[in-house]
Amino acid sequence: MLKAILFDLDNTLLGNSMETFVPAYFQALTRYVAHLIPPDRLLTELLRATRAMEANDGNGPTNEEAFAALFYPAVGYERATLEPIFERFYAEEFPKLRSLTQARPEARPLVEWAFERGLQVVIATNPLFPRTAVEQRLEWADVPVTEFDYALVTSYEIMHATKAHPAYYREILARLGREPRECLMVGDDWEHDIAQAASIGIPVYWIADPGETPPSPSFHREDEMGTLVGQGTLADLWGWVKRR
Ligand SMILES: [Mg+2]
């Protein structure tokens, strides 16, 4: 029986192409601290520290600590010096990135439906970002934390793995106190959202055009695997849950 629903955020609840958003985000951030760190150097170290987070597999520190251990020494500033500047960046500049994203009209009714059914609702976004960056995007998607009491919002402060590892999903299950079969993961990224969640037995719904062919190589251990329960746009998913 379904007890918990896990929603990816970018290109699932919120239209947000990472190919557009991430370069704009990094550019805004490098500009904001250019008086302290040369942009090229900052970009190099941001990418290196992001790779360190991506390698975090649940056995190490939080993603934030994995990032910090590499990043601050590499750019030559104390963490205590830069963190308040980054906090100001998220308050003053990050909100301007909203124009790169598109609210999806089905996001709010879907989240409302999940709460009305008494499900635990998780925002399962790849935890490479601080909580404020996730909360702001949830607001842009019209499903803000001020209105919805999510069981869990995965951000880099609290998680010990990224979506590159099944440990990310195991950590969510442990926090919810749920078995894989009691959950449904909804997301657009085949490898991160679908293959990784399914690999530990979580049923999955793939946000993709209905005609798109799954790039299925990771989907082979049928005994352990979660089921692909559906595929379609967010509007298709909304239609699907309304019929149930
Ligand atoms: Mg996504």
Boltz pocket constraint, residues with backbone or C-beta under 6 A from the ligand:
constraints:
  - pocket:
      binder: B
      contacts: [[A, 8], [A, 9], [A, 10], [A, 11], [A, 12], [A, 187], [A, 188], [A, 189]]
      max_distance: 6.0
